[in-house]
Amino acid sequence: MKPMDDNNQTQQKSGRGSWTTPVLAGAFALSLGFNGFQAVRLQDVNKEVGGVQRQVNELQASLGTIDKSLNDNLGVVRTDLDSARKETQESVSKAAMAAQNAARRHADKIVSNLAKSENEKAKQMTEELLQVKETTLQANSKIDGVSTDVVAVKEDVVKTQSELHNTIADLRRATGDMGVMSGLIATNSKELTALRELGDRNYVEFEIPRNGKAQKVGDIQLAVRKTDVKRSRFTLDVIADDRRIEKRDKTANEPVQFYVLSKARQPYELVVNEVTKDAVKGYLAVPKVQIARK
């Protein structure tokens, strides 16, 4: 029984081998092709990987260079920053010091100017005080002098008033050439001053040359025509109210009276105190009460 089985097995093996061989060969060929493709593909991938790796290496090298450059630049920047910071701090310190020095100098100058100004003011005030003291001393001296002068003036006034009263007492009255009682008659300047003090009339002094020409005296005119020194006589014309009145052969210190009706109701009065060869000298007494002009 065994041999038969062995033959059957051999036949079966022989029949199986007839169709498996091509399949295996195809599979092998296919495997070889696939492996070749894979090998080619792997080579391409390896090339690509190599290229990428080179690029990566180049990038890494470039990055290293850049990193080194950045580090170097950063170091330079840091150095520059430190230097700039140091210079800035020094500049700020110098500026602050300069500002402080300038402010100190300015303050010192202001203080010096103030001190100088105050010294000048003090000096000026001292000089003014000295001047005031001197002026005060001078004023006191003048006041003392004025007081002395006032006392002297008072004494002179009293003396003058006494003399005036005596002079007035010595004045005489006379009847004028018109028969009208005149006021007090002054025969000299001293007595005329006394008459003015009484204030009864207004007095105008005159000195008229003997030339026959009219000369204004107060509000009238007088013209001397003749003088007689030996007898102290004179002749003159009075021109008033458009009239010419002759006063002939009148004597020195004689009241010569005439009316000026347009001026006053009381008579005017002239007195010649001195008769010379060439002129007469005296005064005109004018009433104070005047007639108002219409």
Summary of the structure (lengths in Angstrom):
residues: 294
radius of gyration: 76.9
end to end distance: 209.8
largest distance: 238.1
contacts: 697
relative contact order: 0.06
helix: 61%
strand: 23%
